[in-house]
Amino acid sequence: MKPGDRWARKKKSLAGACLAHALHDGYTDALYAFMPVWQAEFGLSYAALAIIRALYYGTMGGLQIPADRALRGLSPRAALILSTVLASAGLLIMAAPFGFAGLCVGLVVAGIGSSIQHPCGSMLVTASYGAASRHPLGIYNFSGDLGKAALPALVAVLLPLLAWQPVLGLMAALGLALSVALVPLAPATPIARTAATGAASGQGRGGFGILTTIGALDTATRMGYLLFLPFLIHGQGGDTATVGLALALLFVGGAFGKATCSRLGERLGVVGSVMATEAATAVLIAATLVTPLTPTLILLPLLGIVLNGTSSVLYGAVPELSDGDTGRAFAVFYTSVIGSGGLAPILYGAIADHSSQTVGMLASAATAALIVPLVLTLRPHLGRRPSAAPEPA
């Protein structure tokens, strides 16, 4: 195959993985916009809403490993299309006139669909780019943020104009259209489960567990700070519109960080870049506790860069430390970070309930600081990355 053809194939694979990631992450965050509507429609308590969220979020996180194991014989095209069709079907079930039971069943079906996408998309990018996959994985990671920004905003615009069922139907139609768009982009043949990453044999043994722990702690820091940020802005004199602005500034910075920090990882290495971003995260979280409202708003984009950017560096290191089955490694890693994202707000909330909001936020900053010495233990497990990628299997 000519070099130009290989490059075009890589770009198509990356585009297909990114489109699927943007849609599924957009589905995940867009569901939050429906929560107030469902609360009024079905008379739900806040605890019941938390259970509703868990039906989707828990299914998506808990089935990452089983989905990867069950579908490893499928081609990326078949797996990504199956994932997207299932998620869209879940939305259609939720939109159908089946009442509260249909809503719950639809959330579970959509969660099953989204559980397939993460390990499949990550493995596709890794297999396509080989040893040069770190930055493409950062782009893949960033694409999820684009979906998180676009679909919830679209739902927020449509809900005042349409009933919630037609809005879900439109979201499902978008997913079905994307399924068709994936046909020319994703490869139609199965890919090797062990991607060429340039790591020496056995190099990842032990290091992957450390990386997964760091990923969970990094996610816990992010979710903990997001839990308290609206209350911090209100405490500094901001109104509801200012809270929305603060979140937007943090998310814009986070999207930029995910797109750029993978390059930082290539220049400084995993250990150096994670130490830099986590130390900056801890310092900036603490700084927002003592600054007035306007300086806090100025700091939030910078905080977003380091708060979210670390994840791109960590995702990019998964193939190098997988020690064999890269697809399963991604499934384990995603299970860990999704589980941490679900449990961390409960833990930090309990800390704040028994002390204060400030202590809860300092606990999230301390979690980021804890990663700095922990990432040093990864150094023996990381090899030097080659400058050129071998031809992927």
C-alpha positions in Angstrom: 0.0 0.0 0.0 1.3 3.4 -0.9 2.2 5.8 2.0 -0.5 8.2 0.9 -3.1 5.5 1.0 -1.9 4.4 4.5 -2.2 8.0 5.7 -5.7 8.3 4.3 -6.7 5.1 6.0 -5.4 6.3 9.3 -7.2 9.6 9.0 -10.5 7.8 8.1 -10.2 5.5 11.1 -9.5 8.5 13.4 -12.4 10.4 12.0 -14.8 7.4 12.5 -13.6 6.9 16.1 -13.9 10.6 16.9 -17.4 10.9 15.4 -18.6 7.9 17.4 -17.0 9.3 20.6 -18.5 12.7 20.1 -22.0 11.3 19.7 -21.9 8.9 22.6 -20.3 11.4 25.0 -22.9 13.9 23.8 -25.7 11.4 24.6 -24.3 10.9 28.1 -24.2 14.6 29.0 -27.4 15.5 27.1 -29.4 13.3 29.5 -28.8 15.8 32.3 -30.9 18.3 30.4 -33.8 16.0 30.6 -33.6 15.4 34.4 -35.8 18.4 35.4 -38.4 17.4 32.8 -38.5 13.8 34.0 -38.7 14.9 37.6 -41.9 16.9 36.8 -43.3 14.3 34.4 -43.0 11.3 36.7 -42.9 12.9 40.1 -39.4 11.8 41.0 -37.3 12.6 44.0 -33.7 13.6 43.8 -32.7 10.1 45.0 -34.8 8.6 42.2 -33.1 10.9 39.7 -29.8 9.6 40.9 -31.0 6.1 40.3 -32.1 7.1 36.8 -28.7 8.4 36.1 -27.1 5.2 37.4 -29.1 3.1 35.0 -27.3 4.6 32.1 -24.0 5.5 33.7 -23.6 2.3 35.6 -24.5 0.1 32.6 -22.1 2.0 30.4 -19.2 1.8 32.9 -19.9 -1.8 34.1 -20.1 -3.4 30.7 -16.9 -2.0 29.2 -14.9 -5.2 29.9 -17.7 -7.7 29.0 -18.5 -5.8 25.8 -14.8 -5.8 24.8 -14.5 -9.5 25.4 -17.8 -10.4 23.7 -17.3 -8.3 20.6 -13.6 -8.7 19.9 -14.2 -10.8 16.8 -16.1 -8.0 15.1 -14.6 -5.4 12.8 -14.3 -1.8 14.1 -17.0 -0.9 11.5 -19.5 -3.5 12.8 -18.7 -2.8 16.5 -19.1 1.0 16.2 -22.2 0.8 14.2 -23.7 -1.8 16.6 -22.8 0.6 19.5 -24.4 3.6 17.9 -27.5 1.7 16.7 -28.1 0.3 20.2 -27.6 3.7 21.9 -30.1 5.2 19.4 -32.5 2.4 19.9 -32.4 3.1 23.7 -33.3 6.7 23.0 -36.2 5.6 20.8 -37.5 3.3 23.6 -37.3 6.2 26.0 -39.2 8.4 23.6 -41.9 5.7 23.0 -45.2 5.9 25.0 -44.1 3.2 27.5 -44.1 5.4 30.6 -41.6 5.3 33.4 -40.7 1.6 32.7 -39.9 2.4 29.1 -37.7 5.2 30.3 -35.7 2.9 32.5 -35.4 0.1 29.9 -34.3 2.7 27.3 -31.6 4.0 29.6 -30.2 0.5 30.1 -30.2 -0.2 26.3 -28.5 3.1 25.6 -25.9 2.4 28.3 -25.2 -1.0 26.7 -24.6 0.7 23.3 -22.3 3.3 24.7 -20.3 0.7 26.7 -19.1 -0.8 23.3 -17.8 2.5 21.9 -15.0 3.5 24.3 -12.7 0.4 24.1 -13.5 -0.1 20.4 -12.8 3.4 19.3 -9.6 3.7 21.4 -8.3 0.4 20.1 -9.0 1.4 16.5 -7.0 4.6 16.9 -4.1 2.7 18.6 -4.0 0.0 16.0 -4.1 2.6 13.2 -1.3 4.7 14.4 0.9 2.2 16.3 3.7 3.8 18.2 2.6 7.3 17.1 -0.9 6.9 18.7 -0.4 9.2 21.7 -1.4 12.4 20.0 -4.3 10.8 17.9 -5.6 9.4 21.2 -5.6 12.9 22.6 -7.6 14.1 19.5 -10.0 11.1 20.1 -10.3 12.2 23.8 -11.0 15.8 22.8 -13.7 14.8 20.3 -15.8 13.6 23.3 -15.7 17.1 24.7 -17.1 18.5 21.4 -20.0 16.2 21.7 -20.5 17.1 25.4 -20.7 20.8 24.4 -22.8 20.4 21.3 -25.6 17.9 22.1 -26.6 19.3 25.6 -26.7 22.8 24.0 -28.9 21.5 21.2 -31.2 19.8 23.7 -31.4 23.0 25.8 -32.5 24.9 22.7 -35.1 22.3 21.6 -36.8 21.4 24.9 -38.6 24.8 25.2 -39.9 24.3 21.6 -40.8 20.6 21.6 -41.9 17.9 24.0 -39.1 15.8 25.4 -40.1 12.7 23.5 -39.6 14.3 20.0 -36.3 15.7 21.2 -35.1 12.2 22.1 -36.4 11.0 18.7 -34.3 13.6 16.9 -31.2 12.6 18.9 -31.8 9.0 18.0 -32.2 10.0 14.3 -28.8 11.7 14.5 -27.3 8.5 15.8 -28.8 6.4 13.0 -27.4 8.9 10.5 -24.0 8.7 12.0 -24.2 4.9 11.8 -24.5 5.3 8.0 -21.6 7.8 7.9 -19.3 5.2 9.7 -19.6 2.7 6.9 -16.9 4.4 4.7 -14.7 5.5 7.6 -14.2 2.5 9.9 -12.3 -0.6 8.7 -14.4 -3.7 7.8 -11.9 -6.2 9.0 -11.0 -7.1 12.6 -7.9 -5.5 14.0 -5.1 -7.1 16.0 -5.8 -6.9 19.7 -2.2 -6.2 20.5 -1.2 -2.8 19.0 2.5 -2.0 18.2 3.4 0.6 20.7 7.2 0.5 20.9 7.2 -0.8 24.5 9.5 -3.7 25.2 8.0 -7.0 26.0 6.8 -7.1 29.6 7.5 -3.4 30.1 3.9 -2.7 31.1 3.8 -5.4 33.8 2.8 -3.6 37.0 2.8 -0.2 35.4 -0.7 -0.5 34.0 -2.2 -0.8 37.5 -0.5 2.4 38.6 -1.7 4.2 35.5 -5.3 3.0 36.1 -5.1 4.2 39.7 -3.8 7.6 38.5 -6.6 7.8 36.0 -9.2 7.2 38.7 -7.6 9.8 41.0 -7.5 12.3 38.2 -11.1 11.8 37.4 -12.0 12.0 41.1 -10.3 15.4 41.3 -12.2 16.7 38.3 -15.6 15.5 39.5 -15.0 16.7 43.0 -14.2 20.2 41.8 -17.2 20.3 39.5 -19.5 19.3 42.4 -18.5 22.4 44.4 -17.9 25.0 41.6 -21.5 26.3 41.4 -21.6 26.8 45.2 -18.2 28.5 45.1 -19.4 31.0 42.4 -22.6 31.7 44.4 -20.5 32.2 47.5 -18.4 34.8 45.7 -21.5 36.7 44.7 -22.3 35.2 41.3 -25.8 34.5 40.1 -27.1 31.5 38.1 -25.9 33.1 34.8 -22.5 33.5 36.3 -22.4 29.8 37.3 -23.2 28.9 33.7 -20.4 31.2 32.5 -18.0 29.7 35.0 -18.8 26.1 33.8 -18.4 27.2 30.2 -15.0 28.7 30.9 -13.8 25.6 32.7 -15.1 23.3 29.9 -13.6 25.4 27.1 -10.3 25.3 28.9 -10.8 21.5 29.4 -11.4 20.9 25.7 -8.3 22.9 24.8 -6.3 21.0 27.3 -7.4 17.6 26.0 -6.4 18.7 22.5 -3.0 20.0 23.4 -1.7 18.1 26.5 -1.1 15.0 24.4 1.6 17.0 22.6 2.9 18.0 26.0 3.1 14.3 26.8 5.2 13.7 23.7 7.7 16.4 24.7 7.9 16.0 28.5 7.0 12.3 28.7 4.1 10.9 30.7 5.8 11.4 34.1 6.9 15.0 33.5 3.7 16.1 31.9 1.4 14.5 34.5 3.5 16.0 37.4 3.2 19.4 35.8 -0.5 19.3 35.1 -1.5 17.8 38.5 0.7 20.2 40.5 -0.9 23.1 38.5 -4.3 21.7 39.1 -3.8 21.5 42.9 -2.4 25.1 43.0 -5.2 26.6 40.8 -8.0 24.8 42.8 -6.6 26.3 46.0 -6.2 29.7 44.3 -9.9 29.8 43.3 -10.8 29.4 47.0 -9.2 32.7 47.9 -9.7 34.9 44.8 -12.7 37.2 44.3 -15.3 36.4 41.6 -13.6 38.1 38.6 -10.1 36.7 39.1 -11.7 33.2 39.7 -13.4 33.5 36.3 -10.1 34.4 34.7 -8.4 31.4 36.4 -11.0 28.9 35.3 -9.9 28.4 31.7 -6.3 27.8 32.9 -7.6 25.4 35.5 -9.7 23.6 32.8 -6.6 23.0 30.7 -4.7 21.1 33.4 -7.8 19.6 35.0 -8.9 17.9 31.9 -5.7 17.8 29.9 -4.0 15.1 32.0 -6.5 12.5 30.8 -5.2 12.8 27.2 -1.7 12.0 28.5 -3.0 9.0 30.5 -5.1 7.6 27.7 -2.1 7.9 25.4 0.0 5.8 27.7 -2.5 2.9 27.9 -1.1 1.0 24.8 2.5 1.3 26.1 1.6 -0.2 29.4 -1.1 -2.7 28.4 1.3 -5.6 28.4 -0.5 -7.5 25.7 -4.2 -7.1 25.0 -4.6 -3.4 24.3 -8.4 -3.5 23.8 -9.0 -5.1 27.2 -6.6 -2.6 28.7 -8.7 0.3 27.4 -11.8 -1.4 28.7 -10.3 -1.8 32.2 -9.0 1.8 32.2 -12.4 3.2 31.1 -14.2 1.1 33.8 -11.9 2.6 36.4 -12.3 6.2 35.4 -16.1 6.0 34.9 -16.5 4.2 38.2 -14.4 6.9 39.9 -16.5 9.6 38.3 -19.6 8.0 39.8 -18.2 7.5 43.3 -16.0 10.5 43.8 -18.8 13.2 44.2 -20.4 11.0 46.9 -17.1 10.9 48.8 -16.2 14.6 48.5 -19.8 15.5 49.3 -19.7 13.4 52.5 -16.4 15.2 53.4 -18.0 18.6 52.9 -21.2 17.6 54.8 -19.0 16.7 57.9 -16.7 19.8 57.6 -17.3 22.5 55.0 -17.4 23.2 51.3 -13.8 24.6 51.5 -12.5 21.4 53.0 -14.2 19.4 50.3 -12.6 21.4 47.6 -9.2 21.2 49.3 -9.7 17.4 49.4 -10.0 17.4 45.6 -6.8 19.6 45.4 -5.0 17.1 47.7 -6.1 14.3 45.4 -4.4 16.0 42.5 -1.3 16.6 44.6 -1.2 12.9 45.6 -0.8 12.0 41.9 2.5 13.9 41.7 4.6 11.4 43.8 2.5 8.5 42.6 3.3 9.1 38.9 7.0 8.8 39.7 6.6 5.1 40.3 5.6 4.8 36.6 9.0 5.8 35.3 10.6 2.3 35.5 7.7 0.9 33.4 7.9 3.5 30.6 10.2 3.1 27.6 11.4 5.7 25.2 8.9 6.3 22.4 10.2 5.8 18.9 9.9 8.7 16.6 8.3 6.8 13.8 5.4 4.5 13.9 5.7 0.9 12.6 3.2 -0.3 10.2 0.2 -1.3 12.3 -0.9 -4.9 12.2 
